[in-house]
Amino acid sequence: MKQPTAGEKPLCIVTGAAGFIGSHVVDRLLGQGHAVIGIDNFVRGRRQHLAPALANPDFMLFDIDCTDARLMIDEIGFHLKGKPFDTFWHLAANSDVAAGASDPGIDLHATFMTTFAALEVMKKLGLSRIAFASSSAIYGAHDGSVGEDHGPLMPASNYGAMKLASEAIISAATETFLERAWLFRFPNVVGRRGTHGVIFDLLRKLQKGPPALEVLGDGNQCKPYLHVDDIVDAMWFIWTHANDRLNFHNIGPDDEGASVRFIAEEVVRVAGSQIPLKFTGGDRGWVGDIPRFSYDTQKLRTLGWSATRNSQDAIRIAARELFEELKRP
Ligand SMILES: NC(=O)c1ccc[n+]([C@@H]2O[C@H](COP(=O)([O-])OP(=O)(O)OC[C@H]3O[C@@H](n4cnc5c(N)ncnc54)[C@H](O)[C@@H]3O)[C@@H](O)[C@H]2O)c1
């Protein structure tokens, strides 16, 4: 692809652009002087997440199912002609892990086939750099802190399995046409514009005015959480500093995580409620849930990035942000 000339803005594609994390990635790219093509089929994404971007002349939005490579090539190929292309940010996926447990087709379609189609589009259009939103779910259940060299990888959810398959097919493509790939292994991400997840679910339940707040599991599930501002910072840092052909990093806070009990208590506190918590019991919230998870982030720290907020701070901030958002009509 063409190199940018003076004054020309490098162009990026972001799939899942109207989603929680994707919309923040779009804002960051635009803010840093890129032009952006956003793609989303709005199964979970919201147009209002893109309000700032839609006011920017350097942003274009396409309502397309990312499994349809032919349609993406037809609709988007034209807009890439003669432009300096930078990176294809692939964030579209199913984000409802529990739904994927009962219907494996959900993750086959939204989590894997979107990656397969993204690579098909890139190959056809001559795009050679991909940044991919992967997940801690690829590691499955394990003891101790898990580093990037952990193996064998045995995911416990169809979601994790399809993220792992996506990483694998991206890896294979670096042997053929991809010049550079970044695989970001996210922990749980929280913050404004959230579309799902434990804080979101608990606030939604509270809004219905129940006599007690139902919490899935025994409350002792404990995982690392990162605020969305930190995840976007980390992705940006890795994207601009990791220069191997295939780059893969755990991204997480430097702590042991926050418990579900802590999160539920924080949600009740932020909402100014007094209602008791009612735990459904068992050590996990749903089939495919990983009750305890700990990330080794040494590789990322050695590269030069650490989170500014720990898991509990991320939860506190996100609970406030989401409470305010969910109050709005
Ligand atoms: N939020 C987290 O805690 C977390 C953790 C690990 C990994 N991730 C990954 O980060 C990425 C973004 O997640 P998120 O939390 O913003 O979820 P999200 O659901 O808010 O965003 C995903 C977006 O993809 C869109 N999408 C889904 N299927 C599509 C399709 N076939 N075609 C076009 N668009 C489609 C949805 O409409 C949504 O806007 C996902 O790949 C997710 O797996 C998120």
The ligand as an ORCA input file, in Angstrom:
! r2SCAN-3c Opt
* xyz 0 1
  N     -14.876     -6.505     27.092
  C     -14.052     -7.432     27.521
  O     -13.925     -7.646     28.733
  C     -13.235     -8.247     26.542
  C     -12.345     -9.192     27.056
  C     -11.592     -9.950     26.167
  C     -11.700     -9.741     24.799
  N     -12.591     -8.830     24.343
  C     -12.700     -8.664     22.891
  O     -12.668     -7.296     22.544
  C     -13.486     -7.074     21.390
  C     -14.481     -5.993     21.695
  O     -15.315     -6.434     22.765
  P     -16.363     -5.493     23.459
  O     -16.288     -5.752     24.902
  O     -16.210     -4.102     22.949
  O     -17.719     -6.134     22.942
  P     -18.933     -5.476     22.160
  O     -19.958     -6.528     22.018
  O     -19.338     -4.204     22.805
  O     -18.287     -5.141     20.751
  C     -18.252     -6.066     19.664
  C     -18.851     -5.369     18.470
  O     -18.786     -6.258     17.351
  C     -20.004     -6.144     16.638
  N     -20.188     -7.404     15.908
  C     -20.400     -8.653     16.408
  N     -20.517     -9.543     15.415
  C     -20.366     -8.843     14.256
  C     -20.387     -9.204     12.878
  N     -20.601    -10.468     12.478
  N     -20.213     -8.230     11.958
  C     -20.015     -6.944     12.343
  N     -19.972     -6.542     13.629
  C     -20.159     -7.488     14.569
  C     -21.073     -5.923     17.696
  O     -22.234     -5.307     17.182
  C     -20.327     -5.021     18.676
  O     -20.504     -3.664     18.351
  C     -14.134     -8.425     21.066
  O     -13.373     -9.067     20.082
  C     -14.035     -9.176     22.361
  O     -14.025    -10.558     22.169
  C     -13.354     -8.082     25.174
*
